[in-house]
Amino acid sequence: MTSNGTNLPIQIAYKDAQNQSNSVLIDCRTVEEFESGHLEDAINVPLQHLAISIDDLPCNCEDTIYVYCKSGNRSGTFTLYLRSLGYSKCQSIAGGFEEWGESE
């Protein structure tokens, strides 16, 4: 994926995101998926509710935000949407929970 006009690439490797402090971690899977297992400190904001939940996000446009889903598809969409709203430090974690979350 391209950077969409920002200096940061759309995707980041999970190991690189882990090394960042002062960031917000968003799980954009469904509530059911989130309840079946999620990363520590992750906040659940399902993609299908993003448009109505945008004002309730626990972050602002200046925060570093990492988004993940099951495989990386929904988090990519979520990231592009947030970037279109000015959240320029938002990145999708490559591979998703399916690839690396189960080993946590």
Secondary structure by P-SEA (a helix, b strand, c coil): cccccccccccccaaaaaacccbbbbbcccaaaaaacccccbbbbbcccccccccccccccccbbbbbccccaaaaaaaaaaaaaccccbbbbccccccccccc
